Amino acid sequence: METVCAEKNRIAFIINSIDSVWVQNVWPPFAEYARKLKKSLFIFPGGHLSSLHDSNSLRNSIFSLVNDKNVDGVILYSPCVKSESTKEEEFKKFCSGLEPLPFISMADKIPGHPSVVSDCYMGMKELTTHCIKAHGAKKIAFLCGPTTHYDAQARLRGYKDAVEEARLPSSRDNFLVTDPFAWEDGHKAAEQLFEERKLRPGYDFDTLIGSSDDMTVDAIDYFSRRGFYMPRDYHALGFDNSLKSFFPECPLSTVMSSYKEMSSEAFRVLIEYMKKKDLLDGGFLNSLPVEDVVLPTKLVIRDSCGCGGLHYQIAELAAEPESVGAKVRGSPPVQEPDEETLIAKINEYFELEEKGIKTFITPITHAWFEIARKDNLKPVKGRKLFNSPPINSPASDSSVEEIFFRRFEKAVARFFTTGKDSGLLLRLLQDLFNSGLVSASQFRKFEPVLLKIIFRIWERSSIHAQYKMKNQDVALNSLRFELLETRDRDSLVKSLAKHLPRIGIEKAGIALYVDDKTSNWVGSYSPVGISTVKEQSFPADLFVPEALKQMFCNGVFMIQPLFTKERALGYFIHSVSGNDGSVYEELRFTISYALKGIFQFEENRILTLQKEVAQPGYGI
């Protein structure tokens, strides 16, 4: 039996969308970490403040539910609620409206509150410097992001400082830096370079860097329609490592923020802040200490900057004699083998915690060194680090190499469940080869099979993802067609209970706005069935009626705004199991317009009844 949500365990996460390309990197790690901590996380995908688009402004109605009756603390992804038209006073008013709840911000620094930010300045500076030093870039054009976004300004500073230190013309030529544009307006920024400033890719600039992957991809598309192609004519790079970085035929080199690390730090900082606020409110502290955290970013080097295909690099390097390869590449000499160092190097790419390291990475490295022992390669430095049984024991019928490949395959399968870029595995192989942590001759022997395993698992995971997506589409289409015939609210809830568990939504409910003080609970379902609590009024500042509070806690939930073009209708609260925000957004849209149809049917029925009542002789 479920228990009522424990106090100080209810966290709100405010963001402006769940389905845009870049934001699909952001919220899933927060959901995953909340589950790990056994915290109740409520995700609020609202809209921009002062948005010029009606649909965005209608989304903001759910923000009133972020109050101390529903949650105990707030993580605010602040750039998401600000737009170019948002005035600073309006943003301050929004933030003050979250008080007295303890809250922290992501990206922006809000006075008096802790913040967790990525070091976008250094990330962009390193990316720009890579273009200059590794590829001899001389004229680097820059697509400027919005002035309201703290990170966008940090990226601009990083670019400027890199080209200034290299004494490039870019640092003195403002023509190569566009005016600030919204994230979705990369094509407009490219148009400014091409039409207004008469700058041609490959002639007037050799490299193009965008403040985001979105801006760069849009600019690449703009220039390709005018006969300039990347990487033939120019190099291009982005920022964010979003799904969109894979859209071009030549995938983008970019910069990655570790949202997994951001989520863990955000929860840690917020929980500490909540504890300190309790001490302050209890009179045990005179002031509330504020902790700000700056997290490093990481370069993700692919083909678009000119580095070339990793697979071919690895194959070429592996074909060289060990001494020649090391000399040509300038890589360090082969180090004394060390399991612990090798494990740490591999986990830079896998990013597993201690349990995952022991389950997936340690067995691989142990098997690798067992092969080295068997082949009379260099001895292993130091003591045996882990109590793994000898893999060439009499009880084993398999060769040492076969066991290594089985363990490698298991680890690669685990890697692909995290949704990481397959190119990282190829880069890991290259990194290991260049690091001197493994024998080049041993690497050359195994590299073809390792690549074969990686691509086989990648193909299998792709097929599995396609199958899962197909099942989701079938469930959503079945729901959509059924709702076309739905004429009442009770049938709507029954349809949701019938189809949504097939896409992992085990609990869901709908609330409609009545007025500023009252909402109406339409109905809900859970694994035990459809709730008897329905068509019930309850206070508008609560998520759900008091009788259902126990049902909608202990887990990760999303509160999605329901609206049409004309008005805000209410919200759809549901459990979250998957990471595909586009599925949830499609569901929100479907329910909104199903409700619109139901309302029209109800209004027509009332009008018909009124006409019947007005007829002479009615009721006689």
NUFI-577734 format. One record per residue (C-alpha): residue in one letter; x, y, z. Coordinates in Angstrom, 3 decimals. Example, Ala and Ser with C-alpha at 12.3 -4.5 7.8 and 13.67 -1.06 7.14 Angstrom:
2
   res         xx         yy         zz
     a     12.300     -4.500      7.800
     s     13.670     -1.060      7.140
//
This chain:
620
   res         xx         yy         zz
     m      0.000      0.000      0.000
     e      1.295      3.452     -0.865
     t      2.127      5.911      1.863
     v      1.403      9.613      1.857
     c      4.289     11.724      0.529
     a      6.819     12.413      3.255
     e      7.431     16.052      4.086
     k     10.461     17.689      2.430
     n     10.393     15.060     -0.314
     r      8.277     16.930     -2.870
     i     10.304     18.814     -5.475
     a      9.018     20.930     -8.358
     f     11.037     21.204    -11.577
     i     10.056     24.179    -13.749
     i     10.896     24.095    -17.439
     n      9.228     25.567    -20.517
     s      8.850     22.451    -22.668
     i      9.522     18.730    -22.713
     d      9.683     17.965    -26.420
     s     12.017     20.473    -28.084
     v     15.180     18.890    -29.423
     w     17.638     20.374    -26.933
     v     15.430     20.074    -23.844
     q     15.139     16.307    -24.277
     n     18.675     16.208    -22.859
     v     17.651     18.235    -19.827
     w     14.688     16.870    -17.875
     p     15.180     13.052    -18.084
     p     18.317     13.050    -15.851
     f     16.372     14.990    -13.206
     a     13.594     12.403    -13.316
     e     16.123      9.576    -13.074
     y     17.936     11.123    -10.117
     a     14.686     11.834     -8.261
     r     13.862      8.126     -8.490
     k     17.290      7.263     -7.155
     l     16.810      9.580     -4.165
     k     13.201      8.388     -3.710
     k     12.005     11.967     -4.002
     s      8.652     12.955     -5.484
     l      9.372     15.114     -8.522
     f      6.681     17.191    -10.221
     i      7.687     18.504    -13.661
     f      5.998     21.713    -14.850
     p      6.407     22.304    -18.613
     g      4.973     25.810    -18.773
     g      5.710     28.566    -21.263
     h      7.760     31.737    -21.606
     l      6.835     34.773    -19.561
     s      5.512     37.645    -21.695
     s      5.335     35.319    -24.664
     l      3.910     36.801    -27.829
     h      2.441     33.395    -28.667
     d     -0.955     32.700    -27.113
     s     -0.231     29.015    -26.647
     n      2.846     29.796    -24.552
     s      1.045     32.257    -22.320
     l     -1.784     29.756    -21.785
     r      0.745     27.172    -20.613
     n      1.732     29.377    -17.687
     s     -1.468     28.753    -15.745
     i      0.098     25.654    -14.162
     f      2.749     27.743    -12.390
     s      0.176     28.731     -9.760
     l      0.305     25.123     -8.538
     v      3.942     25.567     -7.500
     n      3.200     26.519     -3.907
     d      3.971     25.307     -0.398
     k      0.769     23.242     -0.248
     n      2.029     20.988     -3.030
     v      5.822     21.022     -2.937
     d      8.671     21.621     -0.494
     g     11.311     23.008     -2.840
     v     11.813     24.154     -6.433
     i     14.442     23.694     -9.136
     l     13.938     26.477    -11.669
     y     15.485     26.050    -15.116
     s     15.376     29.808    -15.426
     p     16.321     30.368    -19.115
     c     13.249     28.359    -20.071
     v     10.768     30.848    -18.656
     k     12.517     33.925    -20.080
     s     12.166     35.127    -23.645
     e     13.465     38.129    -25.545
     s     10.311     40.029    -24.608
     t     10.469     39.193    -20.892
     k     11.180     42.258    -18.807
     e     13.552     41.883    -15.886
     e     10.912     43.150    -13.467
     e      8.465     40.507    -14.642
     f     11.038     37.759    -14.163
     k     11.813     39.052    -10.645
     k      8.091     39.074     -9.862
     f      7.797     35.471    -11.040
     c     10.720     34.411     -8.840
     s      9.376     36.259     -5.801
     g      6.065     34.457     -6.365
     l      7.834     31.155     -5.678
     e      8.716     32.282     -2.170
     p      8.555     31.343      0.678
     l      9.492     28.044     -0.982
     p     13.234     27.405     -1.056
     f     14.340     27.316     -4.682
     i     17.513     27.177     -6.729
     s     18.105     28.280    -10.292
     m     19.825     26.614    -13.201
     a     21.913     28.824    -15.527
     d     20.835     32.265    -14.261
     k     22.045     33.704    -10.988
     i     19.111     34.947     -8.900
     p     20.205     37.063     -5.915
     g     19.679     35.340     -2.572
     h     19.257     31.875     -4.074
     p     21.791     29.153     -4.934
     s     22.514     28.386     -8.556
     v     23.955     25.444    -10.480
     v     25.432     26.384    -13.836
     s     27.601     24.890    -16.572
     d     30.829     26.649    -17.448
     c     29.633     27.635    -20.912
     y     32.308     30.313    -21.165
     m     35.162     27.825    -20.937
     g     33.316     25.284    -23.103
     m     32.972     27.761    -25.975
     k     36.509     29.029    -25.517
     e     37.892     25.476    -25.757
     l     35.719     24.724    -28.796
     t     36.897     27.854    -30.610
     t     40.510     27.200    -29.650
     h     40.218     23.657    -31.031
     c     39.223     25.102    -34.425
     i     42.176     27.475    -34.366
     k     44.885     25.090    -33.183
     a     43.737     21.768    -34.657
     h     42.367     23.027    -37.983
     g     44.049     26.374    -38.583
     a     40.829     28.399    -38.572
     k     41.511     32.051    -39.407
     k     38.101     33.655    -39.854
     i     35.422     32.312    -37.513
     a     31.861     33.587    -37.816
     f     29.673     33.424    -34.718
     l     25.876     33.142    -34.427
     c     24.867     35.089    -31.330
     g     22.134     33.761    -29.007
     p     19.505     35.782    -27.118
     t     20.615     38.558    -24.781
     t     18.219     37.345    -22.069
     h     19.992     33.989    -21.803
     y     22.889     34.027    -19.331
     d     24.584     31.055    -21.004
     a     24.319     32.645    -24.458
     q     26.270     35.650    -23.246
     a     28.868     33.423    -21.596
     r     29.331     31.559    -24.891
     l     29.817     34.830    -26.748
     r     32.504     35.898    -24.264
     g     34.251     32.528    -24.616
     y     34.350     32.879    -28.404
     k     35.624     36.465    -28.267
     d     38.376     35.700    -25.764
     a     39.575     32.681    -27.777
     v     39.905     34.620    -31.046
     e     41.379     37.627    -29.227
     e     44.084     35.503    -27.626
     a     44.857     33.969    -31.029
     r     44.989     37.469    -32.550
     l     42.599     36.514    -35.338
     p     40.763     39.054    -37.507
     s     37.531     37.803    -35.919
     s     38.433     39.577    -32.702
     r     38.537     42.942    -34.430
     d     35.876     42.376    -37.076
     n     32.358     42.644    -35.682
     f     31.025     41.692    -39.101
     l     31.777     38.065    -38.217
     v     29.547     38.204    -35.125
     t     25.802     38.405    -35.739
     d     23.329     40.423    -33.753
     p     21.569     38.501    -30.966
     f     18.875     36.118    -32.233
     a     16.422     33.746    -30.591
     w     17.489     30.093    -30.398
     e     15.034     29.124    -33.127
     d     16.247     31.870    -35.498
     g     19.544     30.449    -36.725
     h     18.398     30.875    -40.320
     k     17.849     34.603    -39.651
     a     21.350     34.925    -38.211
     a     22.766     33.195    -41.309
     e     20.690     35.483    -43.507
     q     22.210     38.491    -41.790
     l     25.721     37.241    -42.560
     f     24.894     36.413    -46.170
     e     22.363     39.029    -47.304
     e     23.126     42.050    -45.150
     r     26.890     41.654    -44.650
     k     27.628     39.844    -47.946
     l     29.755     37.171    -46.241
     r     30.152     33.860    -48.081
     p     31.104     30.557    -46.407
     g     34.533     29.389    -47.530
     y     35.484     32.822    -48.792
     d     34.815     35.368    -46.071
     f     34.854     32.878    -43.193
     d     36.229     29.351    -42.943
     t     34.408     28.303    -39.775
     l     30.927     28.897    -38.380
     i     30.137     28.461    -34.682
     g     26.620     28.746    -33.312
     s     25.557     29.562    -29.758
     s     23.529     26.341    -29.947
     d     23.251     23.253    -32.125
     d     19.822     24.470    -33.264
     m     21.228     27.741    -34.585
     t     24.110     26.023    -36.374
     v     21.932     23.378    -38.028
     d     19.474     26.030    -39.238
     a     22.375     28.072    -40.626
     i     23.828     25.014    -42.397
     d     20.455     24.449    -44.028
     y     20.252     28.117    -45.054
     f     23.684     28.071    -46.705
     s     23.148     24.699    -48.401
     r     20.094     26.122    -50.164
     r     22.429     28.756    -51.589
     g     25.064     26.315    -52.804
     f     27.500     26.320    -49.876
     y     28.047     22.965    -48.207
     m     29.606     21.879    -44.936
     p     32.315     20.525    -44.576
     r     33.324     20.996    -48.239
     d     33.261     24.805    -48.123
     y     33.473     25.551    -44.402
     h     33.517     23.908    -40.991
     a     30.621     24.276    -38.543
     l     30.249     23.670    -34.813
     g     27.442     23.965    -32.276
     f     26.802     23.895    -28.547
     d     24.601     21.702    -26.263
     n     25.172     18.241    -27.820
     s     21.454     18.006    -28.536
     l     19.795     15.451    -30.792
     k     19.833     18.098    -33.498
     s     23.627     17.911    -33.653
     f     23.127     14.655    -35.580
     f     20.783     16.192    -38.158
     p     23.435     17.297    -40.677
     e     24.936     14.659    -42.934
     c     28.232     15.501    -41.237
     p     27.426     15.408    -37.450
     l     28.362     18.493    -35.466
     s     31.304     18.889    -33.161
     t     29.792     20.547    -30.112
     v     30.003     21.074    -26.357
     m     28.208     18.921    -23.822
     s     26.958     19.884    -20.400
     s     26.640     16.898    -18.104
     y     22.952     17.087    -17.219
     k     23.410     13.972    -15.121
     e     25.919     15.828    -12.979
     m     23.776     18.969    -13.046
     s     20.775     17.033    -11.758
     s     22.688     15.400     -8.906
     e     24.224     18.734     -7.882
     a     20.880     20.530     -8.160
     f     19.214     18.054     -5.816
     r     22.155     18.145     -3.410
     v     22.236     21.946     -3.282
     l     18.440     22.242     -2.953
     i     18.204     19.654     -0.170
     e     20.981     21.405      1.771
     y     19.297     24.751      1.161
     m     15.985     23.385      2.456
     k     17.684     22.141      5.627
     k     19.346     25.510      6.211
     k     16.065     27.326      5.615
     d     14.437     25.172      8.293
     l     17.222     26.181     10.677
     l     16.724     29.827      9.754
     d     12.952     29.619     10.254
     g     13.540     27.887     13.579
     g     15.828     30.667     14.751
     f     19.015     28.572     14.668
     l     20.627     30.636     11.878
     n     20.903     34.406     11.478
     s     21.162     34.316      7.693
     l     20.766     31.827      4.890
     p     24.084     30.762      3.274
     v     23.992     30.593     -0.514
     e     25.965     27.975     -2.446
     d     26.704     28.422     -6.143
     v     28.103     25.562     -8.232
     v     29.862     25.850    -11.595
     l     30.210     22.553    -13.478
     p     32.684     21.893    -16.300
     t     31.571     21.199    -19.855
     k     33.086     18.691    -22.261
     l     34.051     18.911    -25.929
     v     32.354     16.405    -28.232
     i     34.483     16.222    -31.361
     r     32.869     14.749    -34.461
     d     33.333     15.307    -38.200
     s     32.024     18.836    -38.805
     c     35.090     20.665    -37.443
     g     37.407     18.757    -39.791
     c     38.540     15.964    -37.495
     g     37.248     13.260    -39.866
     g     35.615      9.907    -39.193
     l     36.742      8.225    -35.993
     h     36.347      4.712    -37.355
     y     38.760      5.360    -40.191
     q     41.205      7.054    -37.855
     i     41.212      4.036    -35.572
     a     41.647      1.599    -38.433
     e     44.519      3.634    -39.848
     l     46.288      3.983    -36.523
     a     45.877      0.330    -35.700
     a     47.595     -0.624    -38.940
     e     50.798      1.184    -37.959
     p     53.692     -0.493    -36.173
     e     53.516      0.358    -32.507
     s     56.677      2.448    -32.374
     v     55.906      4.301    -35.608
     g     52.304      4.981    -34.619
     a     53.335      6.459    -31.303
     k     55.931      8.639    -32.969
     v     53.594      9.936    -35.682
     r     50.755     10.669    -33.334
     g     52.940     12.101    -30.607
     s     51.142      9.884    -28.110
     p     52.822      9.006    -24.808
     p     54.858      5.812    -24.590
     v     53.067      2.686    -23.407
     q     52.587      2.935    -19.651
     e     52.976      0.185    -17.120
     p     49.530     -1.517    -17.260
     d     47.297     -0.592    -14.328
     e     43.723     -1.872    -13.944
     e     42.589      1.035    -11.795
     t     43.779      3.675    -14.287
     l     42.231      1.836    -17.202
     i     38.894      1.531    -15.370
     a     38.895      5.282    -14.685
     k     39.647      6.052    -18.337
     i     36.808      3.843    -19.611
     n     34.349      5.315    -17.121
     e     35.040      8.828    -18.427
     y     32.852      7.720    -21.351
     f     30.388      5.395    -19.585
     e     29.825      7.704    -16.557
     l     28.655      4.877    -14.309
     e     28.452      4.932    -10.545
     e     30.341      2.512     -8.323
     k     27.895     -0.357     -8.704
     g     27.831      0.000    -12.482
     i     31.619      0.163    -12.632
     k     31.940     -3.111    -10.732
     t     29.227     -4.773    -12.819
     f     30.260     -3.708    -16.311
     i     33.715     -2.115    -16.494
     t     35.759     -4.027    -13.925
     p     35.099     -7.446    -15.530
     i     36.261     -6.123    -18.928
     t     39.531     -4.708    -17.635
     h     40.174     -7.818    -15.560
     a     39.666    -10.008    -18.626
     w     41.892     -7.730    -20.695
     f     44.764     -8.165    -18.261
     e     44.162    -11.906    -18.030
     i     44.715    -11.994    -21.799
     a     47.929    -10.006    -21.330
     r     49.111    -12.519    -18.729
     k     48.239    -15.424    -21.002
     d     50.084    -13.882    -23.925
     n     53.109    -13.062    -21.740
     l     52.707     -9.339    -22.305
     k     53.795     -6.760    -19.742
     p     53.027     -7.780    -16.141
     v     50.198     -6.080    -14.292
     k     51.358     -3.324    -11.997
     g     50.496     -3.651     -8.341
     r     48.130     -5.991     -6.600
     k     44.950     -7.465     -8.001
     l     42.282     -4.821     -7.446
     f     39.112     -6.881     -7.442
     n     38.153    -10.321     -6.241
     s     37.142    -11.643     -9.658
     p     37.670    -15.398    -10.132
     p     40.362    -16.344    -12.683
     i     38.590    -16.510    -16.022
     n     40.858    -19.283    -17.256
     s     39.987    -21.580    -14.368
     p     39.431    -25.288    -15.036
     a     35.674    -24.771    -14.597
     s     35.578    -22.609    -17.723
     d     35.241    -24.231    -21.124
     s     35.668    -20.939    -22.963
     s     38.893    -19.264    -23.940
     v     40.081    -16.127    -22.202
     e     39.361    -14.107    -25.340
     e     35.775    -15.393    -25.630
     i     35.030    -14.387    -22.059
     f     36.506    -10.938    -22.683
     f     34.305    -10.438    -25.745
     r     31.186    -11.570    -23.843
     r     31.933     -9.065    -21.093
     f     32.640     -6.336    -23.620
     e     29.333     -7.050    -25.356
     k     27.490     -6.822    -22.023
     a     29.102     -3.459    -21.269
     v     28.326     -2.075    -24.745
     a     24.691     -3.152    -24.363
     r     24.594     -1.256    -21.056
     f     26.147      1.778    -22.753
     f     23.399      1.945    -25.378
     t     20.633      1.799    -22.744
     t     21.833      5.217    -21.564
     g     21.038      6.788    -24.948
     k     24.596      7.994    -25.452
     d     26.139      8.702    -28.862
     s     27.645      5.567    -30.444
     g     30.535      7.741    -31.618
     l     31.686      7.985    -28.004
     l     32.570      4.295    -28.050
     l     34.676      4.787    -31.158
     r     36.360      7.745    -29.545
     l     36.983      5.652    -26.423
     l     38.840      3.078    -28.517
     q     40.909      5.819    -30.091
     d     41.585      7.391    -26.701
     l     42.685      4.085    -25.205
     f     44.997      3.432    -28.151
     n     46.610      6.877    -27.832
     s     46.783      6.851    -24.035
     g     49.453      4.171    -23.754
     l     47.306      2.289    -21.238
     v     46.984     -0.706    -23.558
     s     49.408     -2.539    -25.786
     a     49.135     -1.463    -29.431
     s     49.746     -5.006    -30.631
     q     46.987     -6.300    -28.363
     f     44.703     -3.531    -29.593
     r     45.415     -4.330    -33.263
     k     44.508     -7.939    -32.620
     f     41.128     -7.158    -31.051
     e     40.033     -3.930    -32.768
     p     38.120     -5.501    -35.709
     v     36.044     -7.675    -33.390
     l     35.421     -4.784    -30.971
     l     34.089     -2.636    -33.810
     k     31.918     -5.496    -35.021
     i     30.411     -5.893    -31.534
     i     29.757     -2.156    -31.212
     f     27.920     -1.916    -34.524
     r     25.964     -5.132    -33.923
     i     24.719     -3.901    -30.525
     w     23.989     -0.478    -32.002
     e     21.891     -2.086    -34.734
     r     20.053     -4.217    -32.181
     s     19.354     -1.242    -29.912
     s     18.113      0.768    -32.912
     i     15.691     -1.992    -33.865
     h     14.473     -2.205    -30.277
     a     13.941      1.576    -30.170
     q     11.993      1.449    -33.436
     y      9.822     -1.376    -32.098
     k      9.121      0.567    -28.905
     m      8.267      3.682    -30.889
     k      5.930      1.704    -33.120
     n      4.066      0.340    -30.089
     q      3.754      3.864    -28.691
     d      2.396      5.109    -31.999
     v     -0.146      2.277    -32.104
     a     -1.324      3.095    -28.572
     l     -1.569      6.830    -29.260
     n     -3.353      6.316    -32.567
     s     -5.833      3.931    -30.951
     l     -6.504      6.508    -28.248
     r     -6.798      9.315    -30.787
     f     -9.367      7.465    -32.917
     e    -11.372      6.432    -29.871
     l    -11.496     10.011    -28.604
     l    -12.934     11.183    -31.910
     e    -16.139      9.438    -30.865
     t    -15.972     10.488    -27.190
     r    -18.783     12.777    -26.101
     d    -18.528     12.777    -22.303
     r    -15.870     13.161    -19.627
     d    -16.373      9.767    -18.064
     s    -15.641      8.047    -21.391
     l    -12.507     10.181    -21.763
     v    -11.075      8.871    -18.483
     k    -11.986      5.285    -19.416
     s    -10.152      5.652    -22.737
     l     -7.054      6.986    -20.980
     a     -7.126      4.093    -18.513
     k     -7.406      1.649    -21.413
     h     -4.572      2.923    -23.640
     l     -2.030      4.923    -21.614
     p     -0.603      2.054    -19.516
     r      0.636      0.635    -22.849
     i      3.059      3.562    -23.091
     g      4.094      3.386    -19.438
     i      1.682      5.892    -17.859
     e      0.390      3.954    -14.861
     k     -1.420      6.859    -13.159
     a     -3.164      9.885    -14.628
     g     -5.887     12.380    -13.883
     i     -7.531     15.505    -15.328
     a     -8.475     18.734    -13.559
     l    -10.387     21.643    -15.117
     y    -10.358     25.272    -14.016
     v    -13.620     26.670    -12.663
     d    -12.452     30.021    -11.300
     d     -9.495     31.459     -9.365
     k    -10.428     29.545     -6.232
     t    -11.923     26.315     -7.539
     s    -11.003     23.493     -9.876
     n    -13.040     20.471    -10.909
     w    -11.574     16.963    -10.837
     v    -12.798     15.104    -13.940
     g    -11.449     11.693    -13.021
     s     -8.351      9.496    -12.775
     y     -7.024      5.976    -12.923
     s     -4.197      3.949    -11.352
     p     -3.085      0.293    -11.457
     v     -5.996     -0.578     -9.154
     g     -8.512      0.823    -11.628
     i    -10.561      3.947    -12.296
     s    -11.059      6.076     -9.193
     t    -14.542      6.697     -7.827
     v    -13.511     10.293     -7.131
     k    -14.805     12.226    -10.134
     e    -16.634     15.441    -11.046
     q    -15.578     16.820     -7.685
     s    -14.738     20.434     -6.825
     f    -11.543     21.132     -4.875
     p     -9.326     24.150     -4.050
     a     -7.571     25.570     -7.118
     d     -4.230     25.825     -5.324
     l     -3.985     22.015     -4.916
     f     -2.782     19.454     -7.458
     v     -5.568     17.017     -6.743
     p     -8.478     16.555     -4.337
     e     -7.403     15.644     -0.807
     a     -8.760     12.116     -1.226
     l     -6.320     11.487     -4.097
     k     -3.202     13.026     -2.549
     q     -1.895      9.577     -1.642
     m     -2.273      8.365     -5.222
     f     -0.307     11.208     -6.810
     c      2.894     11.128     -4.803
     n      5.913      8.849     -4.454
     g      7.315      9.010     -7.936
     v      7.874     11.290    -10.909
     f      4.856     13.139    -12.274
     m      4.251     15.684    -14.987
     i      1.661     18.447    -14.731
     q      0.854     19.384    -18.313
     p     -1.289     22.399    -19.213
     l     -4.438     21.679    -21.200
     f     -5.453     24.490    -23.518
     t     -6.814     25.363    -26.920
     k     -6.103     28.459    -28.975
     e     -8.801     30.337    -27.113
     r     -8.340     29.482    -23.432
     a     -6.618     27.539    -20.695
     l     -8.726     24.506    -19.756
     g     -6.926     22.867    -16.852
     y     -4.126     20.334    -16.548
     f     -3.270     16.686    -17.026
     i     -1.236     15.095    -14.230
     h      0.391     11.753    -14.961
     s      3.238      9.470    -13.939
     v      6.427      9.465    -15.988
     s      8.373      6.373    -16.984
     g      9.846      7.146    -20.417
     n     12.106      9.928    -21.664
     d     10.417     10.849    -24.956
     g      8.877     14.233    -24.310
     s      7.300     14.338    -27.774
     v      5.000     11.451    -26.773
     y      3.800     13.342    -23.697
     e      3.323     16.565    -25.663
     e      1.309     14.736    -28.334
     l     -0.824     13.264    -25.581
     r     -1.391     16.693    -24.046
     f     -2.519     18.044    -27.403
     t     -4.858     15.071    -27.995
     i     -6.548     15.413    -24.604
     s     -6.920     19.188    -24.963
     y     -8.831     18.885    -28.212
     a    -10.836     15.921    -26.991
     l    -12.026     18.155    -24.150
     k    -12.821     20.926    -26.609
     g    -15.058     18.500    -28.521
     i    -16.727     17.337    -25.307
     f    -17.412     20.937    -24.248
     q    -18.984     21.708    -27.626
     f    -21.156     18.613    -27.368
     e    -22.230     19.578    -23.825
     e    -23.037     23.140    -24.916
     n    -25.056     21.910    -27.910
     r    -26.972     19.532    -25.672
     i    -27.815     22.367    -23.273
     l    -28.940     24.588    -26.156
     t    -31.114     21.774    -27.520
     l    -32.665     21.229    -24.113
     q    -33.326     24.952    -23.713
     k    -35.090     25.054    -27.086
     e    -37.184     22.054    -26.141
     v    -38.162     23.691    -22.849
     a    -39.138     26.874    -24.718
     q    -41.497     24.952    -27.021
     p    -45.237     25.477    -26.287
     g    -46.718     22.576    -24.414
     y    -43.395     21.249    -23.106
     g    -43.938     19.033    -20.051
     i    -47.696     18.700    -20.525
//
